[in-house]
């Protein structure tokens, strides 16, 4: 008998949660969205259980990724009315899976740029 199973990582975007606030990284007024990453075990391609849940927020202006507290993340996951504050967000990196644009002129940038080639803003 053959069994097919495995352990993998997943991501769930909470599309119902959007909040506007000042970005801690670039200082622009931006929209913040929240997502969760987790590890799961599947058996015959059916996910059976999840563990290691971590919650993150990402700003839409400069794609900065912030970690958020477990309790806040669970409240957002359950659809509760939550307002993220600046002190709830801890910068953990940049979301490289998304395109990065200059915050001033919108020019499409690549990671090696220190200055925007179109408007000259320091990045």
C-alpha positions in Angstrom: 0.0 0.0 0.0 1.3 3.5 -0.9 0.8 6.5 1.4 1.3 10.0 0.1 1.9 12.6 2.8 4.2 15.5 3.7 4.9 18.7 5.5 4.8 22.0 3.7 4.4 25.7 4.4 1.4 27.7 3.5 0.2 31.3 3.4 -3.2 32.8 3.9 -4.0 36.4 3.0 -6.7 38.1 5.0 -8.2 40.1 2.1 -11.0 41.4 4.3 -8.6 43.4 6.5 -7.2 46.6 5.2 -6.1 49.6 7.2 -4.5 52.9 6.3 -1.7 54.3 8.4 1.7 56.0 8.2 4.4 53.5 7.2 7.1 53.2 9.8 9.7 52.6 7.1 9.1 55.3 4.5 6.8 57.7 6.3 4.1 57.7 3.6 0.4 57.3 4.1 -0.3 53.7 3.0 -2.6 50.7 3.1 -1.6 47.8 5.4 -2.7 44.2 4.7 -2.3 41.2 6.9 -1.4 37.6 6.1 -0.5 34.4 8.1 2.2 31.8 7.3 2.1 28.3 8.8 3.4 24.8 8.5 1.0 22.0 7.8 0.9 18.2 7.5 -1.0 16.7 4.5 -2.1 13.1 3.9 -3.1 12.2 0.3 -2.9 16.0 -0.5 -5.5 16.8 2.2 -4.2 19.2 4.9 -4.9 17.6 8.3 -3.5 20.1 10.8 -1.5 23.4 11.0 1.1 24.6 13.5 3.7 27.4 13.8 1.3 30.2 12.8 2.9 33.6 12.5 1.2 36.8 11.5 2.6 39.6 9.3 1.5 42.9 7.9 2.8 44.4 4.7 2.6 48.1 3.6 1.6 48.7 0.0 3.8 51.8 -0.4 7.3 50.3 0.0 6.4 46.6 0.6 7.9 46.6 4.1 6.9 43.4 6.1 6.1 43.8 9.8 5.5 41.0 12.3 2.5 41.4 14.5 1.6 39.9 17.9 -0.1 36.4 18.0 -3.2 37.8 19.8 -3.7 40.6 17.3 -3.2 38.1 14.4 -5.7 35.6 15.8 -8.2 38.4 16.4 -7.9 39.5 12.7 -8.1 35.9 11.6 -11.4 35.5 13.5 -12.8 38.7 11.9 -12.8 40.8 15.0 -12.6 44.6 14.8 -8.9 45.4 15.3 -6.9 48.6 14.8 -3.2 48.2 14.3 -1.0 50.9 15.9 2.5 51.8 15.1 3.9 50.2 18.2 2.2 46.9 17.2 4.4 46.6 14.1 8.0 45.3 14.1 9.9 45.6 10.8 11.2 42.2 9.7 12.1 42.8 6.1 10.9 43.6 2.6 8.4 41.6 0.5 10.6 40.7 -2.5 7.8 38.8 -4.3 6.1 42.0 -5.1 7.3 44.7 -7.5 8.9 47.8 -5.8 8.1 51.2 -7.1 9.6 54.6 -6.2 7.4 56.2 -3.6 7.7 59.6 -5.3 7.3 59.0 -9.0 6.2 55.3 -9.2 9.1 54.2 -11.4 9.6 50.4 -11.3 12.8 49.7 -9.3 15.1 46.7 -8.9 16.8 45.9 -5.5 20.2 47.2 -6.6 19.1 50.8 -7.0 20.2 53.2 -4.2 18.6 56.2 -6.0 15.6 56.3 -8.3 16.9 56.7 -11.9 13.9 58.8 -12.9 13.5 61.3 -10.1 16.7 60.9 -8.1 15.1 60.1 -4.7 17.3 58.2 -2.2 15.8 54.8 -1.5 
